[in-house]
Amino acid sequence: MWTRIDGLRVLDLGTPGEMRDRLNALVLSGAKRATAGLLEPDYRAEGEEPEYAGERLVLIGNAEERIAEVVVESVEIVPFRSVTWDFAQAEGEGFTSLAHWREAHADFWQSAAHTVTDDTQVVCVRFALAPSAL
């Protein structure tokens, strides 16, 4: 089960440290409006359902402290090969092509011991800063 703060699930981007700081800064600036996770193991192994439109999530920092809240705008579960360039751009991390997005994500997940194939199910979450976070 994922961590909750004030009853809300957390959004913990990347890995703690410099990566999380960078990704959180992108969210706070409005550049990052999406994130991707693996249906297995990120959700199923944790006993969690994917996010849903309208759900509020707590964006956390390195010490698991509240940084802001976001509101989920949409969720789509697609095979890795079907993630779109539009979604990759919404992640706001400066990907130069869909191939660049795929390589970066496959490498990140591989570093966590999760091999990704074209058929691996990816949870694509689009979000916005919650009005109270602006």
Secondary structure in CASP SS format (residue, H / E / C, confidence):
PFRMAT SS
TARGET T0000
AUTHOR 0000-0000-0000
METHOD secondary structure of the structure
MODEL  1
M C 1.00
W C 1.00
T C 1.00
R E 1.00
I E 1.00
D C 1.00
G C 1.00
L E 1.00
R E 1.00
V E 1.00
L E 1.00
D C 1.00
L C 1.00
G C 1.00
T C 1.00
P C 1.00
G C 1.00
E H 1.00
M H 1.00
R H 1.00
D H 1.00
R H 1.00
L H 1.00
N H 1.00
A H 1.00
L H 1.00
V H 1.00
L H 1.00
S H 1.00
G C 1.00
A C 1.00
K C 1.00
R C 1.00
A E 1.00
T E 1.00
A E 1.00
G E 1.00
L E 1.00
L H 1.00
E H 1.00
P H 1.00
D H 1.00
Y H 1.00
R H 1.00
A H 1.00
E H 1.00
G C 1.00
E C 1.00
E C 1.00
P C 1.00
E C 1.00
Y C 1.00
A C 1.00
G C 1.00
E C 1.00
R E 1.00
L E 1.00
V E 1.00
L E 1.00
I E 1.00
G C 1.00
N C 1.00
A C 1.00
E C 1.00
E C 1.00
R E 1.00
I E 1.00
A E 1.00
E E 1.00
V E 1.00
V E 1.00
V E 1.00
E E 1.00
S E 1.00
V E 1.00
E E 1.00
I E 1.00
V E 1.00
P E 1.00
F H 1.00
R H 1.00
S H 1.00
V C 1.00
T C 1.00
W H 1.00
D H 1.00
F H 1.00
A H 1.00
Q H 1.00
A H 1.00
E C 1.00
G C 1.00
E C 1.00
G C 1.00
F C 1.00
T C 1.00
S C 1.00
L H 1.00
A H 1.00
H H 1.00
W H 1.00
R H 1.00
E H 1.00
A H 1.00
H H 1.00
A H 1.00
D H 1.00
F H 1.00
W H 1.00
Q H 1.00
S H 1.00
A C 1.00
A C 1.00
H C 1.00
T C 1.00
V C 1.00
T C 1.00
D C 1.00
D C 1.00
T C 1.00
Q E 1.00
V E 1.00
V E 1.00
C E 1.00
V E 1.00
R E 1.00
F E 1.00
A E 1.00
L E 1.00
A C 1.00
P H 1.00
S H 1.00
A H 1.00
L C 1.00
END
